Amino acid sequence: MAREQFGVCAEPNLHSYYLLFNVLDNKNDYVRQTLAKLPQMFVDYQEQFSESNLNTVIAIGAAYWDEFYPQAKPAGLRPFSAMQRDDRIAPANNVDLYIEIRSDRADVNHIVSTRVCEMLNSSVELVEQVKGFRYLDGRDLTGFVDGTENPKGPHKREVALVKSEEQPLFASGSYLHIQRYRHNMELWQTLETKQQEDVYGRTKRDDIEYASADKADTAHTKRANLKDDQGNSLELVRQSMPYGHMKVQGLFFVSYCNNPNNFELILNSMINGDSEGNFDHILKYTQAETGAAFFAPSIDFIENLAPASE
């Protein structure tokens, strides 16, 4: 049975390091061989720093996949679909490799991230690096709990991971989407607490969702919590974390799912809204500055990359 990558379904950590790379020309073989070595390197650091709860993910960009592994492709894997409606924008970026490193120690994340960059060496260009951190009891910098609707227990794996009977080669892999949001904290802080709660459709202090009748059609919980035609919730496993400093603050959004459709439908509901034009009003106070789509294969798939490239 294929082994999923540790970071996809793991519990939240205190610190994160998100690394985004583009592969240089004629370096595909070197990259495949290097990625095949990373899972064991991660295990070595997990044992060395066992108290840090190190979790990691390696993912391949949708636009890069055919070049990276031309033999086969995950069904449904496609580049991030940019969206724009009025002043609401979800931009798209082509990123070849995504490596997510999370633990309860920022220094361990730095050590592991440094080693990843050393191993990939001059085969890649580091196009973005973002350090995330846990804020209070798992809240976004807006003050609201983030990921309240995340699936719990064994159901998390059902939501996040591709089933073996559906795609045997890509079993235990996951479709990954990322967006780096930048918050307008100055504007957000002009709202009274009740106004902020109305934007979310949830209480701030106690994290209690409004009753449906009390929830505006523009509330975040209304626009982001969707159901399919059979009444089943369109779920995602979120591993997002706040990031920033005194000048720039926001959320590095990360979602995993056994299909790419759930994320796209939710994002469309937030930006384009419903037939009456009700969009997610949280987008008045935050702006996505990046967006990219990936597939995170199983550990077995990654470890088998080296022989396949020889």
C-alpha positions as CSV (number, residue, x, y, z in Angstrom):
1,M,0.0,0.0,0.0
2,A,1.4,3.4,-1.0
3,R,2.5,5.6,1.8
4,E,1.2,9.2,1.8
5,Q,3.6,12.0,2.6
6,F,3.7,12.9,6.3
7,G,2.8,16.5,6.0
8,V,-0.5,16.1,4.0
9,C,-2.7,14.9,6.9
10,A,-0.5,15.6,9.9
11,E,-1.8,17.8,12.7
12,P,-0.8,21.5,12.6
13,N,2.7,22.6,13.7
14,L,4.0,25.8,15.3
15,H,6.2,26.8,12.4
16,S,6.4,26.3,8.6
17,Y,8.8,27.0,5.7
18,Y,7.3,27.0,2.2
19,L,9.8,26.7,-0.6
20,L,8.9,27.2,-4.3
21,F,11.3,26.4,-7.1
22,N,11.6,26.5,-10.9
23,V,13.8,23.8,-12.5
24,L,16.5,25.0,-14.8
25,D,17.0,23.7,-18.4
26,N,18.3,20.2,-18.8
27,K,18.2,19.5,-15.0
28,N,15.2,17.2,-14.9
29,D,17.3,14.0,-14.4
30,Y,19.2,15.6,-11.5
31,V,16.0,16.9,-9.9
32,R,14.3,13.5,-10.1
33,Q,17.3,11.8,-8.5
34,T,17.5,14.4,-5.8
35,L,13.9,14.3,-5.0
36,A,14.1,10.5,-4.6
37,K,16.6,11.0,-1.8
38,L,14.6,13.6,0.1
39,P,12.2,11.2,1.9
40,Q,15.0,9.4,3.7
41,M,16.7,12.7,4.5
42,F,13.5,13.9,6.1
43,V,13.3,10.6,8.1
44,D,16.8,11.2,9.3
45,Y,16.0,14.6,10.6
46,Q,12.7,13.4,12.1
47,E,14.8,10.9,14.2
48,Q,17.5,13.4,15.0
49,F,14.9,16.1,16.2
50,S,12.1,13.7,17.3
51,E,10.6,16.3,19.6
52,S,10.1,18.8,16.8
53,N,7.3,16.8,15.0
54,L,8.8,17.4,11.6
55,N,6.3,17.1,8.7
56,T,7.1,17.5,5.0
57,V,5.6,17.5,1.6
58,I,7.1,17.4,-1.9
59,A,4.8,18.4,-4.8
60,I,5.2,18.7,-8.6
61,G,3.8,21.7,-10.4
62,A,0.9,21.0,-12.8
63,A,2.6,22.8,-15.8
64,Y,5.9,21.0,-15.1
65,W,4.5,17.5,-14.6
66,D,4.6,16.3,-18.3
67,E,8.3,17.3,-18.5
68,F,9.1,15.8,-15.1
69,Y,7.3,12.5,-15.5
70,P,6.1,12.0,-19.1
71,Q,5.1,8.3,-18.5
72,A,1.8,9.1,-16.8
73,K,-0.1,12.0,-15.2
74,P,-2.6,12.3,-12.4
75,A,-6.1,12.5,-13.8
76,G,-7.4,16.0,-13.4
77,L,-4.1,17.7,-12.7
78,R,-4.1,21.1,-14.4
79,P,-2.5,24.5,-14.0
80,F,-4.0,26.9,-11.5
81,S,-7.0,28.7,-13.1
82,A,-6.7,32.5,-12.6
83,M,-9.9,34.3,-11.8
84,Q,-10.9,37.9,-11.7
85,R,-14.2,39.7,-11.0
86,D,-14.1,43.5,-10.5
87,D,-11.3,44.1,-8.0
88,R,-11.2,40.5,-6.8
89,I,-8.3,38.6,-8.3
90,A,-6.8,35.2,-7.9
91,P,-3.6,35.2,-9.9
92,A,-1.9,32.2,-11.3
93,N,1.9,31.3,-11.2
94,N,3.7,28.5,-12.8
95,V,5.9,26.9,-10.2
96,D,7.7,23.6,-10.8
97,L,8.4,22.3,-7.3
98,Y,6.9,23.0,-3.9
99,I,8.4,21.8,-0.7
100,E,6.6,22.3,2.6
101,I,8.5,21.9,5.8
102,R,6.6,22.1,9.1
103,S,7.7,21.5,12.7
104,D,7.4,22.8,16.2
105,R,10.9,24.3,16.0
106,A,11.8,27.2,13.6
107,D,15.5,26.3,13.8
108,V,14.7,22.7,12.6
109,N,12.8,24.1,9.7
110,H,15.7,26.3,8.8
111,I,18.2,23.3,9.0
112,V,16.0,21.1,6.8
113,S,15.2,23.9,4.3
114,T,18.9,24.7,4.0
115,R,19.7,21.0,3.3
116,V,16.9,20.8,0.7
117,C,18.4,23.8,-1.1
118,E,21.9,22.4,-0.9
119,M,20.8,19.1,-2.4
120,L,18.9,20.7,-5.3
121,N,21.9,23.0,-5.7
122,S,22.2,24.7,-9.1
123,S,19.5,22.6,-10.7
124,V,16.7,25.0,-9.6
125,E,15.9,28.6,-9.0
126,L,14.3,29.5,-5.6
127,V,11.5,31.8,-6.6
128,E,9.8,32.2,-3.3
129,Q,10.3,31.3,0.4
130,V,7.7,32.0,3.1
131,K,8.0,31.4,6.8
132,G,4.7,30.7,8.5
133,F,3.8,30.5,12.2
134,R,1.0,29.4,14.4
135,Y,-0.9,32.4,15.8
136,L,-2.6,31.9,19.2
137,D,-4.9,28.9,19.1
138,G,-4.6,28.3,15.4
139,R,-6.1,31.7,14.3
140,D,-5.6,33.8,11.2
141,L,-4.1,37.3,11.8
142,T,-7.7,38.6,11.5
143,G,-8.3,37.0,14.9
144,F,-10.6,34.2,13.6
145,V,-9.8,30.5,14.0
146,D,-8.5,29.1,10.7
147,G,-9.5,25.7,9.3
148,T,-12.5,25.2,11.6
149,E,-14.1,23.0,8.9
150,N,-11.1,20.8,8.5
151,P,-12.1,17.1,8.5
152,K,-11.1,15.2,11.6
153,G,-9.6,11.8,12.3
154,P,-9.6,9.1,9.6
155,H,-11.9,11.2,7.5
156,K,-9.0,13.6,6.8
157,R,-7.3,10.9,4.8
158,E,-10.5,10.1,2.9
159,V,-10.7,13.8,1.8
160,A,-7.0,14.4,1.1
161,L,-5.8,11.2,-0.6
162,V,-6.3,9.6,-4.0
163,K,-7.7,6.1,-3.6
164,S,-5.8,3.1,-5.1
165,E,-8.8,1.8,-7.0
166,E,-9.2,5.1,-8.8
167,Q,-5.6,5.8,-9.8
168,P,-3.2,3.0,-8.7
169,L,0.0,4.7,-9.7
170,F,-1.0,7.9,-7.9
171,A,-2.6,6.3,-4.9
172,S,-2.1,8.1,-1.6
173,G,-1.1,11.2,-3.5
174,S,-3.0,14.5,-3.2
175,Y,-3.9,17.5,-5.3
176,L,-2.4,20.7,-3.8
177,H,-3.3,24.3,-4.2
178,I,-1.5,27.3,-2.7
179,Q,-2.3,31.0,-2.5
180,R,-0.4,33.7,-0.6
181,Y,-2.9,36.2,0.7
182,R,-1.9,39.7,1.9
183,H,-4.2,41.2,4.4
184,N,-5.1,44.8,4.7
185,M,-4.9,44.8,8.5
186,E,-5.4,48.6,8.8
187,L,-8.7,48.4,7.0
188,W,-9.8,45.3,8.8
189,Q,-9.2,46.9,12.2
190,T,-11.6,49.7,11.3
191,L,-14.4,47.2,11.7
192,E,-16.1,46.6,15.0
193,T,-16.0,43.0,16.3
194,K,-19.7,42.3,15.3
195,Q,-19.0,43.6,11.8
196,Q,-16.0,41.3,11.5
197,E,-18.1,38.4,12.7
198,D,-20.7,39.2,10.1
199,V,-18.0,39.0,7.4
200,Y,-17.0,35.6,8.5
201,G,-20.4,34.3,9.6
202,R,-18.9,33.1,12.8
203,T,-18.2,34.5,16.3
204,K,-14.6,35.7,16.9
205,R,-13.9,34.7,20.4
206,D,-15.7,31.4,20.7
207,D,-15.6,30.3,17.0
208,I,-19.3,29.5,16.8
209,E,-20.8,29.5,13.4
210,Y,-23.9,31.6,12.8
211,A,-27.2,29.8,12.3
212,S,-28.0,29.6,8.6
213,A,-30.8,32.1,8.9
214,D,-28.5,34.7,10.5
215,K,-25.8,34.3,7.9
216,A,-25.4,36.8,5.1
217,D,-25.0,35.3,1.6
218,T,-21.7,37.2,1.4
219,A,-20.3,35.6,4.6
220,H,-17.1,33.6,4.2
221,T,-18.7,30.5,5.8
222,K,-21.5,30.8,3.2
223,R,-19.3,31.2,0.2
224,A,-16.6,28.7,1.2
225,N,-18.8,25.9,2.5
226,L,-20.4,24.3,-0.5
227,K,-22.3,21.0,-1.2
228,D,-22.5,18.9,-4.4
229,D,-25.7,17.8,-6.1
230,Q,-26.0,14.9,-3.6
231,G,-25.7,17.2,-0.6
232,N,-22.2,16.2,0.3
233,S,-19.8,18.9,1.5
234,L,-17.0,19.9,-0.8
235,E,-14.2,19.4,1.7
236,L,-10.5,20.3,1.8
237,V,-7.7,19.5,4.2
238,R,-6.1,22.9,4.9
239,Q,-2.6,23.3,6.2
240,S,-2.5,27.1,6.0
241,M,-0.5,29.3,8.3
242,P,-0.1,33.1,8.9
243,Y,3.1,34.8,7.8
244,G,4.6,38.2,7.8
245,H,6.2,41.0,9.7
246,M,5.3,44.6,10.7
247,K,4.8,45.8,7.2
248,V,3.3,42.8,5.4
249,Q,1.0,40.3,6.9
250,G,-1.3,37.6,5.5
251,L,-2.1,33.9,5.2
252,F,-0.2,31.3,3.2
253,F,-3.2,29.2,2.1
254,V,-2.5,25.5,1.5
255,S,-5.2,22.9,0.7
256,Y,-5.0,19.2,-0.1
257,C,-7.8,17.1,-1.7
258,N,-8.3,13.8,-3.6
259,N,-9.5,15.9,-6.5
260,P,-8.8,19.4,-7.9
261,N,-12.4,20.3,-8.3
262,N,-13.4,21.2,-4.7
263,F,-10.8,23.9,-4.5
264,E,-11.7,25.4,-7.8
265,L,-15.5,25.5,-7.0
266,I,-14.9,27.1,-3.6
267,L,-12.6,29.7,-5.0
268,N,-15.1,30.5,-7.8
269,S,-17.9,30.9,-5.2
270,M,-15.7,33.3,-3.2
271,I,-14.7,35.5,-6.2
272,N,-17.5,35.2,-8.7
273,G,-20.2,34.5,-6.1
274,D,-23.8,33.3,-6.8
275,S,-26.3,34.3,-9.5
276,E,-27.2,37.4,-7.4
277,G,-23.6,38.6,-7.3
278,N,-23.0,37.7,-3.6
279,F,-19.2,37.2,-3.3
280,D,-17.1,36.5,-0.2
281,H,-16.7,39.9,1.6
282,I,-13.5,38.7,3.3
283,L,-12.0,39.6,-0.1
284,K,-12.5,43.2,0.7
285,Y,-9.8,42.9,3.3
286,T,-7.3,40.5,1.8
287,Q,-5.8,39.9,-1.7
288,A,-4.3,36.8,-3.2
289,E,-0.9,37.7,-4.6
290,T,0.0,34.2,-5.9
291,G,-1.6,30.9,-6.9
292,A,-0.3,27.6,-8.1
293,A,-1.5,24.0,-8.5
294,F,0.5,20.8,-7.7
295,F,0.3,17.1,-7.2
296,A,2.0,15.6,-4.1
297,P,2.7,11.9,-5.0
298,S,3.1,9.1,-2.4
299,I,6.5,8.5,-0.8
300,D,6.8,5.3,-2.8
301,F,6.4,7.2,-6.1
302,I,9.0,9.7,-5.1
303,E,11.5,7.1,-3.9
304,N,11.1,5.3,-7.2
305,L,12.0,8.3,-9.3
306,A,15.7,7.6,-9.3
307,P,15.6,4.2,-11.0
308,A,13.0,5.5,-13.5
309,S,15.4,8.3,-14.6
310,E,18.4,6.1,-15.2
